[in-house]
Amino acid sequence: MTRRGSPERTPVIEIRRHEDGSPWTYVRLDARQRAVADQIEREPDAQGALLVSELAPVITLGRRPCPSEDLTMSVEELSRRGIEVYSTDRGGLATYHGPGQWVVFPVDRLEALTGDRRGVRRAVEGLLEAAVETARAFGVPAEARWGTETGVWSPRGKLASVGIRLQRGILLHGLALNVFRTPTSFVGVRPCGLEVAADYLLGDAPSGGNGTAAAAKAARDADFMRVGDRLMDAVLARFWV
């Protein structure tokens, strides 16, 4: 997909990461994207925003009814494990967000992003292409799929998912890319209604402990940020730059 948006309309870029003492939750991200959308609706010249997040553990439910078997634990048990369950108005089924995963929301008028007021498929295409480009940049063979398997896949499983909503011409929600696995990753959920394994660009997160493990964790964190930078650049190139 080539650049189709409006080059004079550059976004505000906001990067936030979850920390135990300062949680960045899906509830807060959802409120932030809606505040941006409200401002764009009120002010024709308002900037859009690229919201780049690493979130506290959460299972989000889409607009379509979630089959009971897609949650493999009760809400109470998930809560005990530190995983929230949150209903959203995006497309798609249940999925997981949390540490070790980048979530990217390009919030702006759909026409500004794609050059087409009805360019929903173009928006999804651009997000998928950005994730494919990022995965390949880190040596992971990846491809975009459509239909019941919409998302980005490696030979080992699903790397990225997309779920969006159009609200009065403004794009909400976006893309989630799995970077590394943590103890809460995809616990208690059958993501997107599929019996498939999630895949991760960088495998498992290192555990804490001795100095060697701490150094490995710091290196992995630096890699995580590099993935985020590459993904952000790929999204910007398709929608704004």
C-alpha positions as CSV (number, residue, x, y, z in Angstrom):
1,M,0.0,0.0,0.0
2,T,1.4,3.4,-1.0
3,R,0.9,6.6,1.0
4,R,-2.7,7.7,0.5
5,G,-3.3,10.2,3.3
6,S,-2.9,13.9,3.6
7,P,0.8,14.9,4.0
8,E,0.0,18.3,5.5
9,R,-1.9,16.6,8.4
10,T,0.7,15.3,10.8
11,P,-0.3,13.5,14.0
12,V,0.5,14.0,17.6
13,I,2.5,10.9,18.7
14,E,1.9,9.6,22.2
15,I,3.9,6.6,23.5
16,R,2.9,5.1,26.8
17,R,4.1,1.9,28.6
18,H,2.5,0.0,31.4
19,E,4.4,-0.1,34.7
20,D,3.4,-1.9,37.9
21,G,3.3,1.3,39.9
22,S,1.7,3.3,37.1
23,P,-0.6,1.1,35.0
24,W,-1.6,2.1,31.5
25,T,-4.9,0.3,31.1
26,Y,-7.1,-0.3,28.1
27,V,-9.8,1.8,29.8
28,R,-7.4,4.8,29.9
29,L,-6.3,4.2,26.3
30,D,-9.9,4.0,25.2
31,A,-10.7,7.3,26.9
32,R,-7.7,8.9,25.3
33,Q,-8.6,7.9,21.8
34,R,-12.2,9.1,22.2
35,A,-11.0,12.5,23.5
36,V,-8.8,12.8,20.4
37,A,-11.8,11.8,18.2
38,D,-14.1,14.3,19.9
39,Q,-11.6,17.1,19.3
40,I,-11.2,16.2,15.6
41,E,-15.0,16.2,15.3
42,R,-15.3,19.6,16.9
43,E,-12.3,21.2,15.2
44,P,-11.9,20.5,11.4
45,D,-8.2,21.5,11.6
46,A,-7.4,19.5,14.7
47,Q,-4.5,17.0,14.5
48,G,-5.0,13.3,14.6
49,A,-3.0,11.2,17.0
50,L,-0.9,8.1,16.8
51,L,-1.3,6.4,20.1
52,V,1.4,3.7,20.7
53,S,0.9,1.7,23.9
54,E,2.1,-1.2,25.9
55,L,-0.9,-2.1,28.1
56,A,-1.7,-3.7,31.5
57,P,-3.0,-7.3,31.0
58,V,-6.5,-7.3,29.5
59,I,-8.8,-9.4,27.4
60,T,-10.9,-7.2,25.2
61,L,-14.2,-8.3,23.6
62,G,-15.3,-6.9,20.3
63,R,-18.8,-6.0,19.0
64,R,-19.6,-9.5,18.0
65,P,-20.9,-11.7,20.8
66,C,-18.1,-13.7,22.4
67,P,-18.7,-17.4,22.3
68,S,-18.5,-18.8,25.8
69,E,-15.7,-21.1,24.9
70,D,-13.5,-18.2,23.8
71,L,-12.9,-17.3,27.5
72,T,-11.4,-20.4,29.0
73,M,-11.3,-19.0,32.6
74,S,-14.0,-17.1,34.6
75,V,-13.8,-13.4,34.9
76,E,-13.1,-13.9,38.6
77,E,-10.2,-16.2,37.9
78,L,-8.7,-13.8,35.3
79,S,-9.0,-11.0,37.8
80,R,-7.1,-13.0,40.4
81,R,-4.3,-13.4,37.8
82,G,-4.3,-9.7,37.2
83,I,-6.0,-9.8,33.8
84,E,-9.0,-7.4,33.2
85,V,-11.9,-8.2,30.9
86,Y,-13.2,-5.2,28.9
87,S,-15.9,-4.8,26.3
88,T,-15.1,-2.6,23.4
89,D,-16.9,-1.3,20.2
90,R,-14.2,-2.5,17.8
91,G,-14.7,-5.2,15.2
92,G,-13.6,-8.7,15.8
93,L,-13.8,-11.2,18.7
94,A,-12.0,-11.6,22.0
95,T,-8.2,-11.0,22.1
96,Y,-5.5,-10.3,24.6
97,H,-3.4,-7.1,25.2
98,G,-0.6,-6.7,27.7
99,P,3.1,-6.4,28.5
100,G,5.3,-7.5,25.6
101,Q,2.9,-6.3,23.0
102,W,2.6,-3.0,21.1
103,V,-0.9,-1.6,20.5
104,V,-1.1,1.1,17.8
105,F,-4.2,3.3,17.3
106,P,-4.1,5.8,14.4
107,V,-6.9,8.2,15.4
108,D,-7.9,10.6,12.6
109,R,-10.4,11.1,9.9
110,L,-10.6,8.1,7.6
111,E,-10.4,10.3,4.5
112,A,-7.2,12.0,5.8
113,L,-5.6,8.6,6.5
114,T,-6.5,6.8,3.3
115,G,-7.7,9.4,0.8
116,D,-11.2,7.8,0.8
117,R,-14.1,8.5,3.2
118,R,-15.1,4.8,2.7
119,G,-11.5,3.5,2.9
120,V,-12.0,1.0,5.7
121,R,-10.3,-1.8,3.9
122,R,-7.4,0.5,2.9
123,A,-7.0,1.4,6.6
124,V,-6.9,-2.3,7.6
125,E,-4.5,-3.1,4.7
126,G,-2.2,-0.3,5.8
127,L,-2.1,-1.6,9.4
128,L,-1.4,-5.2,8.3
129,E,1.3,-4.1,5.9
130,A,3.0,-2.1,8.7
131,A,3.1,-5.2,10.9
132,V,4.4,-7.4,8.1
133,E,7.1,-4.9,7.3
134,T,8.1,-4.7,11.0
135,A,8.2,-8.5,11.4
136,R,10.3,-9.0,8.3
137,A,12.7,-6.2,9.5
138,F,13.4,-8.4,12.6
139,G,14.0,-11.6,10.5
140,V,10.5,-13.1,11.0
141,P,8.8,-14.3,7.8
142,A,5.3,-12.9,7.9
143,E,2.2,-12.5,5.7
144,A,-1.1,-10.7,5.9
145,R,-4.3,-12.8,5.8
146,W,-7.9,-11.9,5.3
147,G,-11.3,-13.5,6.1
148,T,-11.6,-15.5,9.3
149,E,-7.8,-15.3,9.7
150,T,-7.5,-11.5,9.2
151,G,-4.2,-10.6,10.8
152,V,-0.5,-11.1,10.3
153,W,0.9,-14.6,10.5
154,S,4.3,-16.3,10.7
155,P,4.7,-20.1,10.0
156,R,4.4,-20.6,13.8
157,G,1.2,-18.7,14.5
158,K,-0.5,-15.3,14.6
159,L,1.8,-12.3,15.2
160,A,-0.7,-9.4,14.9
161,S,-4.4,-8.7,15.0
162,V,-6.5,-5.8,13.8
163,G,-9.8,-4.4,15.0
164,I,-11.2,-1.0,14.1
165,R,-14.3,1.1,14.3
166,L,-15.4,4.1,12.3
167,Q,-17.2,6.7,14.4
168,R,-18.6,9.6,12.4
169,G,-15.8,9.3,9.8
170,I,-13.0,9.0,12.4
171,L,-11.0,5.8,12.7
172,L,-10.7,4.3,16.2
173,H,-8.8,1.3,17.6
174,G,-6.1,-0.4,15.4
175,L,-3.3,-3.0,15.5
176,A,-1.7,-5.2,18.1
177,L,1.7,-6.8,17.5
178,N,3.1,-9.5,19.7
179,V,6.8,-8.9,20.5
180,F,7.6,-11.2,23.4
181,R,5.7,-13.6,25.6
182,T,5.1,-13.0,29.3
183,P,3.4,-15.1,32.0
184,T,0.0,-13.5,31.3
185,S,0.1,-13.5,27.5
186,F,-3.1,-14.9,26.1
187,V,-4.0,-16.7,29.3
188,G,-7.6,-17.5,29.6
189,V,-8.7,-16.6,26.0
190,R,-9.0,-18.3,22.7
191,P,-8.0,-15.3,20.6
192,C,-10.2,-14.2,17.7
193,G,-12.1,-17.4,18.0
194,L,-9.4,-19.5,16.4
195,E,-7.6,-22.6,17.7
196,V,-4.2,-21.2,16.9
197,A,-1.0,-20.4,18.7
198,A,0.1,-16.8,19.1
199,D,3.6,-16.1,17.9
200,Y,6.1,-13.5,19.1
201,L,8.8,-11.6,17.2
202,L,11.3,-12.1,20.1
203,G,10.1,-15.2,21.9
204,D,9.9,-15.3,25.7
205,A,10.6,-12.4,28.1
206,P,13.6,-13.1,30.3
207,S,12.8,-13.7,33.9
208,G,14.2,-11.6,36.8
209,G,16.9,-12.8,39.1
210,N,20.6,-12.5,39.0
211,G,22.6,-9.9,37.3
212,T,22.8,-11.9,34.0
213,A,19.0,-12.2,33.8
214,A,18.7,-8.5,34.6
215,A,21.1,-7.6,31.8
216,A,19.1,-9.9,29.4
217,K,15.9,-8.2,30.5
218,A,17.4,-4.8,29.8
219,A,18.6,-5.9,26.4
220,R,15.1,-7.3,25.6
221,D,13.5,-4.1,26.7
222,A,15.8,-2.2,24.3
223,D,14.8,-4.6,21.5
224,F,11.1,-4.0,22.4
225,M,11.6,-0.3,22.0
226,R,13.3,-0.9,18.6
227,V,10.3,-2.9,17.4
228,G,8.0,-0.1,18.6
229,D,10.0,2.5,16.7
230,R,10.0,0.5,13.5
231,L,6.3,-0.2,13.8
232,M,5.5,3.4,14.4
233,D,7.6,4.5,11.4
234,A,5.8,2.0,9.2
235,V,2.3,3.2,10.3
236,L,3.4,6.9,9.8
237,A,4.7,6.1,6.3
238,R,1.3,4.6,5.3
239,F,-1.0,7.2,6.7
240,W,0.7,10.5,7.4
241,V,4.2,11.0,6.1
